[in-house]
């Protein structure tokens, strides 16, 4: 089944974006060809752009502290899997230690690097990072994959505590939900929420269509669309069974 996630708050939206960009940057950094390392560097630039809000670090610390306190209270509950509980508490403790150790403004080491700033400025222009525009960058791309990887990880390393914190919080969020099965009649589904709140919706389905979601504290609406790469997506005109998960922190 294909799983689609829909954040219902700006915090979750930002954390999901960071998770996606970090995963891509790490994937391309591990590759060996120059084009992959160029993509990894663009990912680092995106991470720095997404983390410009000064309160991001404090928001993650507050959420990790809150989750740690809530989970610590479950230690005496015999119905709780102590091994699993200890594992997630260890992850939270480690993530908190890493993010507390971060100093200065997030991504400032990238902003202060004039060489990277020159590449970032050109990379925003279509075709602006060609060898004749950035010959020194072209020289770097022609160096060994090991040298480039070491440089990339050096730029990524100060940002990785954010990745650890986001990974832990999103894992807790995703595991908080309970799956229910529903059917979209002729591709349409509506559920009255009665004031129930959630931070993330997960829709899983095994069908040649994709969900479009709109939600507020009163109602959830899902419209299934049939993708068409040649034109605008068309509304799905058949009944589709899907799984719905409400996740909350």
C-alpha positions as CSV (number, residue, x, y, z in Angstrom):
1,X,0.0,0.0,0.0
2,X,1.1,3.6,-0.7
3,X,1.0,5.8,2.4
4,X,0.3,9.5,2.1
5,X,0.9,11.9,5.1
6,X,-0.8,15.2,5.6
7,X,0.4,17.5,8.4
8,X,-2.2,19.5,10.2
9,X,0.1,22.0,11.9
10,X,2.9,24.2,10.7
11,X,5.4,22.5,13.1
12,X,4.7,19.1,11.8
13,X,4.8,20.4,8.2
14,X,8.3,21.8,8.8
15,X,9.6,18.6,10.6
16,X,8.3,16.4,7.7
17,X,10.1,18.7,5.2
18,X,13.3,18.4,7.2
19,X,13.0,14.6,7.4
20,X,12.6,14.4,3.7
21,X,15.5,16.8,2.9
22,X,17.9,15.1,5.3
23,X,17.1,11.7,3.9
24,X,17.8,12.9,0.3
25,X,21.0,14.8,1.3
26,X,22.3,11.7,3.1
27,X,21.3,9.4,0.2
28,X,23.1,11.5,-2.4
29,X,26.1,12.1,-0.1
30,X,26.7,8.4,0.1
31,X,26.8,8.1,-3.7
32,X,30.1,8.6,-5.5
33,X,29.3,10.5,-8.7
34,X,29.7,14.3,-8.9
35,X,26.0,14.8,-9.8
36,X,24.8,13.0,-6.7
37,X,27.2,15.1,-4.6
38,X,25.8,18.3,-6.2
39,X,22.3,17.1,-5.2
40,X,23.6,16.5,-1.7
41,X,25.0,20.0,-1.5
42,X,21.7,21.4,-2.7
43,X,20.0,19.5,0.1
44,X,22.3,21.1,2.6
45,X,21.3,24.5,1.3
46,X,17.6,23.5,1.6
47,X,18.1,22.4,5.2
48,X,19.7,25.8,6.1
49,X,16.8,27.6,4.4
50,X,14.1,25.6,6.2
51,X,15.8,26.1,9.6
52,X,16.0,29.9,9.6
53,X,13.3,30.3,12.3
54,X,15.2,30.8,15.6
55,X,12.6,29.0,17.7
56,X,12.9,25.7,15.8
57,X,15.6,24.3,18.2
58,X,13.6,25.3,21.3
59,X,10.4,23.8,19.9
60,X,12.1,20.4,19.4
61,X,13.6,20.5,22.9
62,X,10.2,21.3,24.4
63,X,8.6,18.5,22.5
64,X,11.3,16.0,23.4
65,X,11.1,17.0,27.1
66,X,7.3,16.6,27.1
67,X,7.5,13.2,25.5
68,X,10.2,12.1,27.9
69,X,8.1,13.1,30.9
70,X,5.0,11.4,29.5
71,X,6.9,8.1,28.8
72,X,8.7,8.1,32.1
73,X,5.3,8.0,33.8
74,X,4.6,4.7,32.1
75,X,7.5,2.8,33.6
76,X,5.3,1.4,36.5
77,X,2.6,0.2,34.1
78,X,2.9,-3.6,33.7
79,X,1.0,-3.5,30.4
80,X,3.8,-1.5,28.8
81,X,6.6,-3.2,26.9
82,X,9.6,-2.1,29.0
83,X,12.1,-3.0,26.3
84,X,10.4,-0.8,23.7
85,X,9.9,1.9,26.3
86,X,13.5,2.0,27.3
87,X,14.6,2.1,23.7
88,X,12.5,5.2,22.8
89,X,13.5,6.9,26.1
90,X,17.2,6.2,25.2
91,X,16.6,7.8,21.8
92,X,15.0,10.8,23.3
93,X,17.8,11.3,25.9
94,X,20.4,11.0,23.1
95,X,18.6,13.4,20.8
96,X,18.2,15.9,23.7
97,X,21.9,15.7,24.5
98,X,22.8,16.3,20.9
99,X,20.5,19.2,20.3
100,X,21.5,20.9,23.6
101,X,25.1,20.7,22.5
102,X,24.3,22.7,19.4
103,X,25.8,26.2,19.6
104,X,25.1,29.4,17.6
105,X,22.5,29.9,15.0
106,X,21.5,26.8,13.0
107,X,23.3,26.6,9.7
108,X,25.5,29.7,10.3
109,X,28.6,27.7,9.4
110,X,27.2,27.3,5.9
111,X,26.1,31.0,5.6
112,X,29.5,32.2,6.7
113,X,31.3,30.0,4.1
114,X,31.9,32.4,1.2
115,X,32.7,29.6,-1.2
116,X,29.4,27.8,-0.4
117,X,27.5,31.2,-0.5
118,X,28.7,31.7,-4.1
119,X,27.5,28.3,-5.1
120,X,24.2,28.7,-3.4
121,X,23.6,32.0,-5.2
122,X,24.3,30.5,-8.6
123,X,22.4,27.3,-7.9
124,X,19.2,29.2,-7.6
125,X,19.5,30.2,-11.3
126,X,18.5,27.6,-13.9
127,X,21.8,26.2,-15.2
128,X,23.7,28.6,-13.1
129,X,26.1,26.1,-11.6
130,X,27.7,25.1,-14.9
131,X,31.5,24.7,-15.0
132,X,32.0,28.0,-16.9
133,X,30.0,29.9,-14.2
134,X,31.7,28.2,-11.2
135,X,35.1,26.8,-12.3
136,X,36.3,26.4,-8.7
137,X,33.2,24.4,-7.9
138,X,33.8,22.3,-11.1
139,X,37.3,21.7,-9.8
140,X,35.9,20.4,-6.5
141,X,33.4,18.1,-8.3
142,X,36.3,16.7,-10.2
143,X,38.1,15.6,-7.0
144,X,37.9,12.2,-5.5
145,X,34.6,11.0,-4.2
146,X,36.2,10.5,-0.7
147,X,37.3,14.1,-0.5
148,X,33.9,15.4,-1.6
149,X,32.1,13.0,0.9
150,X,34.3,14.2,3.7
151,X,33.5,17.8,2.9
152,X,29.8,17.1,2.6
153,X,29.7,15.4,5.9
154,X,31.6,18.2,7.5
155,X,28.9,20.6,6.4
156,X,26.1,18.2,7.4
157,X,27.6,17.2,10.8
158,X,26.6,20.4,12.7
159,X,23.0,20.0,11.4
160,X,22.6,16.3,12.3
161,X,21.3,16.8,15.9
162,X,18.2,18.3,14.2
163,X,17.8,15.1,12.2
164,X,18.0,13.0,15.3
165,X,15.5,15.1,17.1
166,X,13.0,15.2,14.2
167,X,13.4,11.4,13.6
168,X,12.5,10.7,17.2
169,X,9.5,13.0,17.4
170,X,8.1,11.8,14.1
171,X,8.5,8.2,15.1
172,X,6.5,8.9,18.3
173,X,3.9,10.7,16.3
174,X,3.4,8.0,13.7
175,X,3.3,5.2,16.3
176,X,0.6,7.1,18.3
177,X,-2.1,6.5,15.8
178,X,-4.8,3.8,15.5
179,X,-5.6,2.5,12.0
180,X,-9.3,2.3,10.8
181,X,-10.6,1.2,7.5
182,X,-13.0,3.2,5.4
183,X,-14.4,3.4,1.9
184,X,-14.4,6.4,-0.5
185,X,-17.6,6.1,-2.4
186,X,-17.1,7.2,-6.0
187,X,-13.8,8.6,-4.8
188,X,-15.3,10.8,-2.1
189,X,-15.1,10.5,1.7
190,X,-16.2,12.8,4.5
191,X,-15.9,12.2,8.3
192,X,-17.3,14.5,11.0
193,X,-14.6,15.0,13.6
194,X,-16.7,16.5,16.4
195,X,-13.8,18.7,17.6
196,X,-11.3,15.8,17.6
197,X,-7.8,17.1,17.0
198,X,-4.8,15.5,15.3
199,X,-1.4,16.6,14.2
200,X,-0.9,14.2,11.3
201,X,-3.2,12.2,9.0
202,X,-2.0,9.1,7.3
203,X,-3.9,7.6,4.3
204,X,-2.9,4.2,3.0
205,X,-4.4,2.7,-0.1
206,X,-3.7,0.2,-2.8
207,X,-5.3,1.7,-5.8
208,X,-4.3,3.7,-8.9
209,X,-5.3,7.0,-7.3
210,X,-4.0,9.6,-4.9
211,X,-5.8,11.4,-2.0
212,X,-6.4,15.1,-1.7
213,X,-7.2,16.0,1.9
214,X,-8.7,19.0,3.6
215,X,-9.5,19.0,7.3
216,X,-10.4,21.2,10.2
217,X,-11.5,20.5,13.8
218,X,-15.1,19.8,12.5
219,X,-14.7,17.6,9.4
220,X,-12.3,15.7,7.2
221,X,-12.8,15.5,3.5
222,X,-10.8,13.2,1.2
223,X,-11.1,13.3,-2.6
224,X,-9.3,10.6,-4.6
225,X,-7.7,11.7,-7.9
226,X,-6.5,9.6,-10.8
227,X,-3.0,10.8,-11.9
228,X,-2.5,11.6,-15.5
229,X,0.9,12.8,-16.6
230,X,-0.5,14.3,-19.7
231,X,-3.2,16.4,-18.2
232,X,-4.8,17.6,-14.9
233,X,-5.6,14.7,-12.5
234,X,-9.1,13.3,-12.9
235,X,-11.5,12.5,-10.0
236,X,-11.7,8.8,-9.3
237,X,-15.0,7.4,-10.3
238,X,-15.1,4.2,-8.3
239,X,-15.3,3.0,-4.7
240,X,-11.9,2.7,-3.0
241,X,-11.1,1.1,0.4
242,X,-8.4,2.8,2.4
243,X,-6.8,2.9,5.8
244,X,-6.9,6.1,7.8
245,X,-4.8,7.0,10.8
246,X,-5.1,10.0,13.1
247,X,-1.7,10.7,14.8
248,X,-1.2,13.1,17.7
249,X,1.6,14.1,20.0
